[in-house]
Each structure stands twice: as structure tokens, then as C-alpha cells.
Amino acid sequence: MRAGQMVGGRYRLDERLGSGSHGEVWRAADLRLNQRPVALKRALSGASPATAGRIKKEAALLASVSHPNVVTVYDTVHDDDSDWIVMELVHGHTLAESRPLSADEVSRFGAQLAGALEAVHAVGILHRDIKPANVLLTEQGFAKLADFGISRDVHAAATLTGTGAITGTPGYVAPEVAKGGKFTVAADVFSLGATLYFALEGTSPFGEDNNHALLWKTVTEEVRESERAQQIPMLEQMLRKDPGRRPSPEQVRRELARQYGDPSVGAAHWSGRRLRQRTGVRVAAATAIVGLLAAATWIVLSGKGNQADTGILTGGDETTSDFIGDPTTVDPCALLDPEALAEYGNAVFDTDQGNFNRCNVIVNNGPSEINIELDIYRDTSPSPEGETEMVGLIGVVRGEEDMPEECDRTLILPDGEYIIELDAEQERNGTNDICAMADTAVDHALSVLDQGPIPRREGEPDPASLISVYACDLLDADALEQFPGVDATHPVVPYGGWECRWNSTTSETEVYVIFDRDQPLSEEDGEPMTFAGRPALMEGSAAWGEGTCKVSVMHRQGPSADGDGSTTAEIVQLIVLGEDESEEDLCDLAVGLAEPLAAALPQD
């Protein structure tokens, strides 16, 4: 690879920043987003399929994390037989390069990093190498956890390989890991405690020595006594030999934030099991740093002051609003306007179709009907194909216009996390310029975004509606015992919590729970069934294709909110996917899960 080379037709390599056993990192420019600086991580030339698969798995895991103290993944690219991860470009310096810090500073940084661990552990990621060199600090006084180059999911294997190599860094790795045990959440807590000890003392809890000596001391000796470390009592608990006696990341965050004097530091707010990030001031730092296989543009959360509710983003010389805020309160229909589409025909809202992140406008001009659909997503997939036009800080991608019956547009919000997809579709015999309609809808959405955050839904949500339900709560651990090898405690949760996915750790099988609004269930569409007294249909593979089975459970139905005389049903779709399983086995699992799911639905 060389400077100036293009990757995926979008990213220009500018400077090689580092390399290691699992890849190399380049500073690059995203040419579709106004040459935004990014970091590209690539599997080394000639890497094995296992290494390339590890890179892709890491990207998928990290893309599911949204936390201001964790590296952010933007994109994945396959180019010239190599897989690349596109990440934020970090600016700052490492804790290893810092002077010894005060107890007050360590409490604040520790609370932020413990909050970061909460976020990554919640999606099944173990860092496995927390140390001073993997903690980045900014001039504004914020910490960020970096270098997930050896991260694994929570079902990681033992850490001693056949050659005796160990995952982690001597002096900071937990005693049970040093002895060859499995890495756990508690091991990450120990490594964080050891890193905070270094921040106070300038040395590891076991001093400075060769690797073998440090590992021996970790297993056989107690942590070195330190008057400075005693100023933070939580460190003693984090560095206990017995992993079962160590506090959780949440307990660490709460106690360190309390000691610092601001309980909000590092906090993320939960509603049920739904993670809600605090809104705060985010600042782009100025000085560059490269951690091996870790690079991210620094975006941080304000710790103190009265700015926590302003929702203002600062990036470079421009200031914009945080357009999303709490995803569950965003009104996607605020981005569409039937009047703006009236020049093309009779345009009316269809506000109760699909999931709650969607809104539609139907345009009828006699011979054909056009459906303008808008969806808001948290973007965890590669960016859409096509050139990106910058309208202010919003990236607009206009899809290829090679299908006369369909035209799509994508708006990329400046935080790099959320996208708005807007599609126009008509009957095949239609002759309308649907891309002109899509562009008209885009112009209105941009005019709304130009005013600041997307408007909220009006009124309080109906507690009997699925909009008030967290999809992952419908299948608890007892119900998921029917799913062989399931990772029950770390589901994948897309935008809004109205969809949930569980993966098997022993096969390629997946289980999805997805909310939908549609016409009431019809016996013409599948085999009628009843679960917990609710009508349902088993559609088998007819709905999602071979290797799947779908069961739809009726939650409730009633007159459409659009007042058009139609009836709308709220439905829960339960889909089981498994290419290596028979349809019979997939449907047996779907039916078995549908009963406890239906029983967990709120009563209308």
C-alpha cells in the first residue's frame, strides 16, 4: 500500500500510522464526506481467512457500540482481496505518556472508562488489553478506550495458547488470565484498575520488571501498597485476586463519579434494558495520536457544567445540533410533507406502516400510486453506493437511477452514526419521474434538519402500543433456553429498541423479533395459530426465503390513525434464520419461542 492510493473508490490513503500482528492502520480521507479524516485498518497482505474474518467480526461488534468514550466504526470495505475497517481518527495523547495524575483526575477518567466498559460489555465485547497505552486523553480532559485489536466476544477461549503466549499485557492482565483462565468482564475490571493505579503512581500495581517476572508477581503477590492509590478506595476492590469479589463496571463508574463529585460522569441512562446516552457537549480535540490498530476522531462528553442539556455538537469551525437525541421520541413524519409532493398528485400521509422508525406519503395521480418511504436507522453497515453531495454538514447519496419503478436517496447525519433512507416506488406501469419526487422529499427533509434536531412525537406514547415496548424484553433467558447455544444476555439492538436479534455461539442460527404495522393477519398468508390467546400465523420460509421461518403474532388492531377508514394492526414478527437447519427445525424453534413472546406482550 502507498500514500495516495484509493480504497473502495472512496478513501484516499494519506499516511501509514502503524501495524501489528492483526493489521495495519492508515490515516485517510473520506472523499465522499468533504475529505473527512478517518483511520483505515487493514488485514495484512496475505492474511489468513481466519484473520480476515476476525477483522470483519471486530467491525461488526464495534459498529454496534455508541459511546463517546469508545472508538467508533463508520464503515467496512472489501478492496483488492483485503478487508478494511473505517474508523474515527483519534486526536490526543496516551495515558502512558502522561504525568502522574491527581486522585480527582483519576476518578473522573476512571468513571468515563468504566462507562465505556459498560457499553462494550452490553453488546458482548471484551477489550482484553486495557493498559495505559490504550487509553487516550484529550487537551479538554476526557479519556477514551482504544485498541480493540484483540477484542473477543464474551465466549472467548482460554488465554494461553499452545506456545504459552498470553492475551493482554503483563502488569495489567488479571491473575486468573495470567494463569491461563478465561477472560471475563471481571478481568477487564482488573485491567482498568491496574491502569488507573498507573495513572496515580506511574507504574503497574506490580512494579516494572520483565514480562515473566510481572506475570509471576501477578499470580503470587499482592498489589504494591501505595498511599496515593489509597486515596481511591475503589481501586483496592478492582484489584482483588478473586474475580468474583470485584465490582461490576457500573459499580465502578458510580463510585468513581461519586468520589469525583459529579454522578453524571460516564453515565448512560437505562429505561428497562434500553440504553439512553446523555446529551452533552462534544468537542473535537486538536493533537494527533496513534495507538496500534486503534484510530478514532475524538468526540467527547462534557463532564461538568450546565451544558449537558444543550445538545450542541462542535466539530471544527462549525456548530450543529444533535439531530436524533432520544431515538424513541423522534417523529420520522416530521421529515415528510404531503404538501411539498402535491404537485405530483394527491399526496397523503400513511403514518402506520412498518416499524416505528418509518413514515410514508402516498401520492396518487390516477394511473399509478407512488409510495414515498422514509426510515431512520442507526448506521452499522457499509455506506450506500454512489457519490456523496454535501449540503451543509449533511451528506446526500443519490442512488443509481437504473430502475424506473424505484428511486432511493440516503441522508448521512454529521455524527456518522445515523442515516435517513428515503425511497420512492411506483407500479411498474407508471410513467412518473419518481426520482424528482424523491429529490423533492429530500429537499423538505433537509429544510427541517437545517432548523436543528428532528421534532419529537406529540403527546405521551400509548403504554399499550408496541412503541412503548423494548423488543428484547419479550424473550427472557428462560424462553431463550430453547435456542441452542444462544448468547441470551447480549442481543443486537438496532435503532429505537423496536427490533432485537440473538445469535447462537455454536451455529449460524439467528432469532429476530421485529415490530410491524400492517393490515390485520389473514389466513391466506399462512397457517393460523394461537399463542397466549393471541391470533398468529406461521408463514414458514414463504416470507423471508429458504433457510428461514417466520411466525407473526397479533398484538392489537384498530382504526388507522390517519383517519382514512382503514384498520391497522400492530404485529410482532418472530423470524428464525439458519442456512444449515431444516425448515421444520427452524419453525419448531419459532413456534416454541412464539408462546412466551405472546405472553410477554402488554395487555391492550
N, C-alpha and C positions, 0 to 999 in steps of 0.2 A: 504494500500500500504506500501511497505517496501523497504529499500535500497537494491540494487542488483536485484530487480525484473525486468523482461523484459516486454516491452510494444510493441505490434505489431511485436514481433520477431526481433526487430531491435534496440530499445532504452533501455539502461540499466539505471534504476533509481539509482542515486548516493546520493542525499541529498534533503530532503524536504526544500523548501525555504520560503514558505508562503501559506496562504489560506485566503479565504474570502467568501462572500455570493454567488459568481458565480463560484467558482472553487478553485483549489489548484495548486501550481507550484512546480516542481521538477527540480533540476539540474540533467542532464542525459548525457549519452554518446551515440553518433550515431555510432554503431559498424560497419556499412557499409562504413562509410567515415572516417576511420582511428581514431575512437573514438573521433570525433569532439564534443566538448562540446556544448550542446543545452539546452534549457529550455522546459519542457513539462507542459502544462496547461491542467488540467482535470476537468470535471464537477464533483461535489462532489458526493459521493456514495449515491444512491437513488434519484438523481436529477430528477426533473420532465422532461417530454418530451419537455416542453417549454424552460426550462433552457438548456437542451442539444441542442435544435435547435438554441438557441441564441449563444452558443459556436461555433457551426458549421457556423452560419451566419457571426459571427465576423471573423472567419478564412478566409472565402471566400472574405470578404471585404478587410481585411488587406493584403491578398495574392495578391491583385490587385495593391497594393501600392509599388512603388520602389523609395525610397528617403533615403538618408544617415542619415537623422535626424528623422526617423520614425522606430519603431520596425518592423523587417522583419519576415514574416511567411514562414517556409520551407515546412511544411507537415501537413496533418491531418491523424489521426489513430483511427480506431474503434477497441477496445480491451476489451473483457470481459464486454460487455454492457456499456462501457464508451467511450466517445469521447474525444480525446486528440488533442491539437494544438501543433505542434513542432515549436519553435521559436528560434531566436538567443539568446545567453546568454549574458546579459549586464554586462559590467565591468565599474566601475566608482563610483561616489557618487552623491547624490541628491542635487538639489539646496537648499532644506530645510536645509541641513547640512552644507551649505557653509557660509562663512563670507559674510558680505555686499560687493557688487561689485562696481567697478567704473562705471561711465556713459559709458566709452569706452567699457568695458567688457559687460555691459548690452545691448548696441547697437548691438554688434556682436552676442551675444547669441540670442537676440530678432529677428534679421534678419534670423538667422538659423531656429528658431522655427516658424516664420511666413512662411518661405518657406515650412516647414513641413506641416503646416496647409493648404497651397495651394494644396499640393499633396493629402492629405487625403480628403479635401473637393471636389477635382476634381473627385473622384470616389464615392462620396456620403456618406462619413463618417464624423460624428460629434464626436469630442472627448468627450465633455460634462463634463469633470472633470480636466481641466488644472489647476495645482497648483504647488507650489514648490516641493512637494514630488514626482510629476510625471514628473519632468524634471531631466535628468541625465547629469552629467558633467564628462568629462574625464580629465586626467592629461595634455593632449595635448591642452585643451582649447576648446572643442566642446560640444554642447548641443544636446540632443536627447529627443524627446517627447515619453513618455512611458505610460503604463497602459491604454489600451483601453478596460478594463474590463466592462465598462458601455457604450461603444460607441453604437451609433444608426445610422441608415441611415438618410438622410435629411428629411424624412417624419415622424420624431419622434412625439410621442404623447405628451400631456401636461406633465409637470414635477412634478406636485403634485399628489401623489397617494391618494387613499381613506383614508389612515392613516395619511396623512399630510406629509409624507416623501418627501424629495426633492432630485433630481438628481444633484449632484455637491457638492461643499464644501463651507459652509458659509465663507464669507470674500473674496471669489474668484468667486462666481457664479454671473451672471449678474442680474441687478434689475428686469428685466421682467421675468426671470426664478424664482427668489425668490418670485414673486407674483403669480406664477402658470402658466405662459405663456409657449408657445412652445419654445423649444431650436432651435436656428438658427446659421448660420455662424457668425452673429454679436455677439452672446453670447459667442462663442469660442474666438472671438477677445477681448471681455471684460475680460474674464478669463486670457488670455495671458497678457493683460495689467496689471491686478492685480498681476500676478506672477512676472512680471518684476519690478513692484513697490516694491514687497517684496525683490527682488534681490538688490535693492538700499537701502531700509530702514530697512529691517529685520522684517517687519510687513506687514499685509494686508493693503489695502487702507482705511479700516475702523477700524484699530487697532486690539487689541487682546481682546476677550470677549467670553462669552458663545455663542453657536450657535444661539439661539433665538435672542439675542441682535444683533449679527452680521447681521442676516437676516433683522431685523428691520432697522438697520442703512443703509444697502444696499438699501432698498426701499425708506427710508425717508430722508437720509442725503447725503451730498456731500462728495466726496473723501477728505480725510485729506490733508491739504496743506503740501507741502514738498519742501524745497529748492533743495534737491538733485534730486527729481523727475522732477523738472522744467528744469533740465539740458537736459532732453529728451522730447521735446515738443510733440512728437507723443503720449506719454502716456496720456496726457490730452484728446486727441481725442479718444483713445481706451477706455477710462473710462467714456465716456459720458453716461448719463442716457438713452437718446433716442437712441435705436439701429439703427435707420435709419440714424443717423448722425455719426456713427462710420466708420472708414476707412475699406477697404477690407484687407484681409491678404496680397495681392500683394502690396497694397499701404503701408502697414506697413513695409513689407520687404524692399521695395525700399528706403523708407525714413530712416529706421534704418541703412541700409547698406551705404547710402549716408553719414549719420552722422558719422558712423564708419570710413569712408574714403575708402571703397572698395566696389563698386557697385556690385561686383560678389558674395558677401557673401549671402548664402542661395538661390542663383538664380537657376532657371531652365529655359531653353530656349524653346520657342514655335516656331513651323513652322505651320502656320494655327492654328489648335487646337491641334497639336501633341506635347506632352511634350518631350523635349530632355534634359536629365540630363547633367550637366557639368561633364567633365572628370577631375579627380583630384587625389591627393594623399590620400589614405585611410590608417588609422593607427589603429592597434588593441591595445586597452588600457590594463592596467595590473591589476587594483584593482577591486574587485568584489562588486556588489551592487544588492540588490533585491528590486524591487518595487512590491507591492501587485498585483499579477496577471499580471505582466509585466516583461519579461526577454528577453534580446536580446544581442548577441555578438556585441560589439561596432565597427561599421565601419563608419568612418567619412570623411568628405570632407574638403580638405585644403582650408583655407580662404584667405591667402596672399602668396606672393612669386611668383617665376617663375616656379613652379612645376605643374601648372594647366593643362598643355598640355602633360605631360609625360605619362599619362595612366598607371602608375605603381601601383600595389596593393602590400601592405606589410601585411603579416599575419604570426605571429610567427617569425621563423627564415628564412622563405623562401620568395622570391620575384618573382612575376609572372606578366604577362601582363593582362590588362583588355581585354578579348578576343573579346567582342562584340562592345563596343563603340556605335556609332550610328547604331541601328539595320537596318535602311532603306538603308544603304550603304554596308552592309555585303554581300559578294558573297558566297552563300552556295555551289556553284560548285567548289570553291577553296578547299573544303574538300574532293572532289572525284577525282579519277584519272583513266580513262579508261585503261591506260597502265598497271596499277597495277593489273587490273582484266583480262588482255588479256590472261593469262594462262588458263582461263576457257572458252574462246571462243572469238568471235568478239565483242568487247566492244566499245560502242559509247555513247557520251553524249546525253541526252534528257533534254534540259535546259528550255523548255517552257511547263511544265506540272504542274498543280496545282497552288497554290498561290506562291507569290514571295519569300517566305521563304524556297522553295523547289528546289532540283536539283535531277536528275535521271541519272543513267547509265544503258543502256540496253545491256545485254550480250546474244548473240545468238550463240548457238553451234550446230545448225541443228535440232535435235529433239525437243528442247524446248527453250523458251526465259525466261530469268531471269531479273527482274526489281530490281535494287538496288536504293532505295529511301532514300534521306537524307532531314530531316526537322529540322529547328531551331525554338525553342519555348521559350517563357518566361514561366517558370515552376510555375504554380499556382495550380497544382493538386498534390495528393499524389505521392510519389516516386514510380518508377516501381518495380514490384515484382522481386526478385532474389538477389543473393549475389553481393556485390559491390567489384570490384577489383580496387585498387588504382594504377594508372600509373602516377607517379609524383603526381601532385595535381588534376588530372582528375579522376573522378570516372567512372568506366565502369561496366554497368549492362548487363549481358548476359541473355536474356530471355530463358524460358524453351524450349527445343528442342523437343517438342512433336508433331509438325505439319510438315510433310516432305515438304510441299509446301511453308512454310513461316518461317523466322527466323529473330528475332529483337534484336537490341543492342541499349543501351542508354548511352550517354556520359554526365556526370554531371559536369558542369564547376565549378571552385572553389568558385565563388561568390554566389553559391547556388540559383541563380536567373534564369539562362538559362540552357537549356538542348539541346542536339543534338540527335535526334532519327534517327536510321539507320535501315532500313528493307530490307530484301531480299525476293523476292517472285517469284515463278515459276509456270508453269502449273502443274496441278495435276498429269499428267502422266510423269513428269520429274523425272530424277534419279540423279540430280546433288546434290553435297554436298553444299547446299546453305548457311549453317552456316559457312563453310570455306570461302565462298565468302564474307559473312558479316564481318567475322573477318579480312579478307584482307582489306576491305574498312575501317574498324575501325583503323587498323594499319596505313594506309595512313593519315586518319584524325588526329590521334594522332601526327604523324610526323609534320603535318602542325601546330598544336596547340603548339608543342614544340618550334616553331620559334617565337611565340608571337601572337599578335592579328590576327584574321581571315582577309585575304586580302579583299580589297574593290572591288566593281564592277568597271569595267573600263568605262571611259567616263561619260558624264553627262546623267542623266535619260531623257528619251523621255517625254516631257511635255504632249504629247497626250496619253501616256500609263497610265494604271491604277496604275503602280508602283509609279507614281507621285501624286496619289490621296489619300486623307485621307478618309477612308470608312465612318466615322461618318458624314462627311460633305455632304453626298448625301441625307440625310433626315434631313431637318431643323425642327424647332419647329412647324411651320405651317403644314408641312406634317404629323408630328407625332401626331397631334391632332386627327387623325383618329384612333389612337391606344388608347383604353380606359385605363385610369389610368397610362399612360406611365410616367416614370421618364426621361423626354426628355433631361435634362441638365447633366446627369451623366451616360453616357453609359459605358459599359465594353469594353476596347480596348486591344486586345492581341498584340503579337509581331508585330512590324512594322507599325501598323495602317491600315493594309490591311483587317481587319475584324472589325466589330462593333456589339455590342449586346445591345439592350434596354430591360428593364424589366418593367412589369406592377406592380404598387403598390397595385392593387386591385384584381389581379388574378395571376395565374401561367403562363400566356402567355408571350412569348418572341419573339422578332424580331431580326433576324440576317441579316447582309449584309456581304457577303464573296466574295472576288475576286477569279477568277479561270481562268486557261488557259487550253484549251481543243480543240477538234475538233469543227468546226462550228456547230451551233444548227441544229438539224434535226427534221422534222415534225414527224418522227417516235417515238420521245421521249416525245411528249406532244402536248398540244393544241396550235397551232400558235396564236400569238397575236402581237400587235404593241403598243409601248409606246413611246411617244415623237418622233415618226418617226423611232424608232429602232425596229428591229425584236426581238421577245421574245417567250418563251414557258412557259405555265403553266403546271407543271408536277404533281400538286396535292400532294397526300401522297405517290405516287409511288416511289419518290426519297428518302425520309427520313423516311417513315413509317407512321403508324397510329398516329394521333394527330399532323400532320404537313401538311404544304402546301408550295411548292417551286415554285417560278417563276424565270426564268433565262432570263436576258436581255443582248443582244449582245452589246458590246461596239465597237469593231473593229476586223478585221481579216486580215491576210496577210501571206506571206511565212514564214515558220519556220526559226528562227534564226540559227538553226543547219544546214541549207543548205541541207536538205535531200529531198526536193521537196514537203514536206507536207505543209498543211495550218493550222495555229494556230489561234484560236480566244481568245480574252480577253472577259470574261463574268462576269457579276455581278449576284451572286445568292442572292435572297431575300427569306428567309425562315421564316415562322411564325410557332411557336410551341405552343400548348395549349391542354393538355390532356382532359380538361373539355369542350372544344369547338368542335363544329361540323366541319367537313372538309369544308363544304360550307362557314361557317363564317370565318374560317382561310384563305380560298382562297379569299374571298371578301376583307379581310384586305390586303392580299398580293398584289392583283391586284390594290387596291386603293393606296398603297404605291409605286407600281412599276412606275406609271406615273411620280410623282415628282422626283423619283430617276433617271429615264432615262433622264429627262430634265436637271438634275444637272450634268450629265456626261460631261467631256470636249469634244469639237469637234475635231475629228481626222483630 
